[in-house]
Amino acid sequence: MIEESELINEANDDILDDLNDDQLAEYKSMLKQLGAFPDKVLINTLSMIAEDYSISYPDSCNYIYLAIRDLLLSKDVKPDCKLPLVYVIDSILKNAKGLYIEIMRQDIQNWMGTVYQMLQGSELARVKLRRVWNTWNEFQIFSHNDWEVMGKCFTDEDEKVAVAKKIADAKTKAAGIERSSDGSLLLGSKLRKYMQVVLDDVQADETDELSKVSLERLADINPDLLVEIKKAAEGIMEQERMAGVSNVIALDGVQVAVEDEDGVSRLFPELRSQEFLKRSAEWDKLNLDCIRVTNESIKKLFQNVRTATNPDYALTQSTIYHAQGVDVMKLLGSASAAASTLTQMLERHKLQTKNKGFVSFTAGPLHKNLPAAHPSFYRNTIVSAKAIDKSKFTTEGLKEKNDAVIARLYDGGLPFVCSADGRRFAKQIEHSRHLDELFRRTQLEKTMDRTDERQWYPSGSVWCGQSLRMDDGNNVVSSAVGANEINESDVDIDPSTCLVSADESRDKCAICGINFNMQFDQDEGEWKYNNCKEIEVLNDDVAEKESESMLVHVTCLRGLGSPEVLTIDQVLQL
């Protein structure tokens, strides 16, 4: 009898009761722990708890579902925390099933549209929510009619997109722009080239290459702008056609020669006025070392600004200047602005010198009568000021570098350049597809789970687990991996935010030789160089010191691949 009573007590202990208030509060607490990160372990735990009540406990099933539903509809929960809660519901439907399917079938349509609206602004989150909804149809969890009712927000959005696409197609078709079966625009090669140049100018302020759109994408999202771009491109083509007859192009009243007396190729027209060319020739006769003189001028201007803003100096000199009727702040502001302008001119001069005979319009117009707002055909391109010397096409001449021929090959044969990886393309559609592939690859890498592996030959502290750091208080990451992540994130940092204390003895970049721009740090109360970084430079074997610290532009350093140290042959001997 004793053994039978013990078995009965054990059986009673195994019987599961409905959720009580404490258990439900603990379940809600676990839901809140999810936050914005869909932790698979925590989601599985929540699903297993729900599965225990999925057969014979309708009240507990209803309590669990309402706990998740209330958080989904709560305005106190951030939008980026909604998707992990949807993953919990998805896991319960696919694993626990039972009573939950009928409970959720009647109610999902009441919150799906609301959650979809809350995710406005996060296109990736909306795509993931739609993907969850699609899997319910693939797993046949609900009937097709119920499934369609749940996703009414998605079908309505698809209808809006379809209507907008029809309107966009009608507008582009009215403007004479047709589409092929694969969705690409049917444009002439010349018209497409000029339209792409105008579009690049419109997107010139966009720093993220992956955020830029192609002509095909622009036709879907903003057909009116595409029509305006087509008109601008046709205007450029008309000017070029007229130039073939009159031998000149009129830009805001300035006659610009397309072909000079020596027969310069029309593929590379000279866009500067004759007056400007004569004035430049006169300056060339002076034989000035403009880089050295400009460097010294910038150094003196910045030195005067730093000295005049010193509290001790300002206290004694401001009274003298005030008595003479001089506004010290305006004077210092003018000096600082002049130094910054001279620095920009040096950067432009360096680019033109690097191009060796090519006039770069990347930084804007060279002449006041060629404004930056002019059609983009004259910006973001490199126009040759020299004709191709055909006499160099000999056995010996081909051994020398011919910049004009190289420019024609790249600009004419492969004109579309991807700034993300430097690849060149002959057609704009190929460039667009490449950018789309990079975007998809980037989004995929963001969603992939990564496993940190131990490196070869680690240090003793790393092997013993002593050299670890906490990432946001949750994820433990090794110091070596953390360093790699920091180096990768440096690429995304704005160079203007990289500040180093101003040093008169190191006022020029060791890579390009151009002076640093200077700004006043209000927090620390001192002058600093922006777009600047201190780096260690390794000397050669005959030097007394093994290495020395130098200041370089962050942009120049990135051009060399952002190395940790530089060698002496990579810097200028300043």
Buried (B, 14 or more C-beta within 10 A) or exposed (E): EEEEEEEEEEEEEEEEEBBEEEBBEEBBEBBEEBBEEBBEEBBEEBBEBBBEBBEEBBEBBBBBBEBBBBBBEEEEBEBBBBBBBBBBBBBBBEBBEBBBBEBBBEBBBEBBBEBBEBBEEBEEBBEBBBEBBEEBBEEEBBEEEBBBBBBEBBEEBEEEEEEEBEEBBEBBEEBEBEBEEEEBBEBEEEBBBBBBBBBBBBBBEEEEBEEBBBBBBBBBEBBEBBBBBBEBBBBBBEBBEBBEEEEBBEBEEBEBBBBEEEEBBEEBBBBBBEEBEEEEEEEEEEEEEEBEEBBEBBBEBBBBBBEBBEEEEBEEBBEEBEEEEEEBEEBBEEBBEBBBEBBBBBBBBBBBEEBEBBBBBEBBBBBEBBEEEBBBBBBBBBBBBBBBEEEBEEEEEEEEEBBBBEBBEEBEEBBBBBEBEEBBBEBBBBBBBBBBEBBEEEBEEEEEEEEEEEEEEBEEEBEEEEBBEEEEEEEEBBBBBBEEEEEEEBEEEEBEEBBBEBBEEBBBBBBBBBBBBBBBEEEEEEBBBBBBBBBEBBEEEEEEEEBEEBBBBBBBBEEEEBEEEBEEEBBEEE
